[in-house]
Amino acid sequence: MKKSLIALAVAGAFAAPAFAATGNVDVYGIVSVAVEDNDVSGVDMQVTDRVSRIGFKGSEDLGGGLKAIWQIESGLGGGATGVGTGTLASRNTFVGLSGDFGTFLMGRHDTPYKLGTGSLDPFSDTVADYNNGCILGCVNAVHDYRSPQAIAYISPTWSGFHFAAAAVATNTAGNLNSGDTVDAISATGVYVNGPLFASLSYQNVEEAANVLNATLGLPTPSTPALPAGTGSDAWKLGLGYTFGDAKVGFIYENVDVENVDDISTWMLNGVYNMGPIALKAAYGNQDFMNVDSTYWAIGADYSLSKRTTSYFVYTNTDVDLVGDVGSWALGLKHSF
């Protein structure tokens, strides 16, 4: 759901933006809607927006190899609330400068940590998205976020390697505001060489208590709420390899919640392409505070054209002492 591609990314890795050299405005977007249901009692089948969006981007040649770049991207829907409930500039919206030195930008943007493994999720922007699996999201929701106050740098590419780093100023989004001058720092390094993809990412968030309390349903009769000022450090490894028509991916993430426990998660997934059909599968496991949860998903995409895809997916999350929940979706996506 959250892996909107940075306008500066190439094949899932950070690189110089592929904007036109003129001042023309490019319009792009995705309309993605699915019929979904699950086996939770009392929850009805619904039509869900799956990250439909529209964006405008462009650049201006400033001379001497320097360009001004900009982007305004808006979500068109609100998940289960349906299509047409989005907000202007709710997604990556920024202005910056690009040249031989790399790219510098300021505004609302996915953190480098978030983008470090975005290309490794075969069920991105569906009910089986890795943010939805496991008890806390198989990739942790506190760290996998889009900041409205990002100050970021993206390096040039050196022999397949490039990196990105960002500082987050006062971050009121998601109740992550610590009151410090910088609320979070984020970095990722990405290496792409032919069929191989590898990334290593790190992020520190000064204030994580509010988000974790909401996610965990704290306080409970037996567990008090996490106190304000609870910070969190995270790192994750991403690996991908393509074998002809098949692709496999692996993600490992460790999130240290200050004075509480580590959240340890691993995921393995695969995709096999047969003409217009792509068969997909994923499995993940997460451990936090001695509670173990597993996630798995299977699905298939059918490409009706280069820009239109239909899909079916079924996913299940099983949490110790709680039980499992299964969900299915039948969706249609069109890119323009």
PyMOL commands that set and color helices and strands:
alter all, ss='L'
color gray80, all
select helices_A, chain A and resi 79-81+112-115+118-120+173-175+209-216
alter helices_A, ss='H'
color red, helices_A
select strands_A, chain A and resi 9-10+13-14+26-38+46-49+53-63+66-75+93-99+102-110+146-154+161-168+184-193+196-205+232-243+246-257+261-274+277-288+291-303+308-319+323-335
alter strands_A, ss='S'
color yellow, strands_A
deselect
rebuild
show_as cartoon
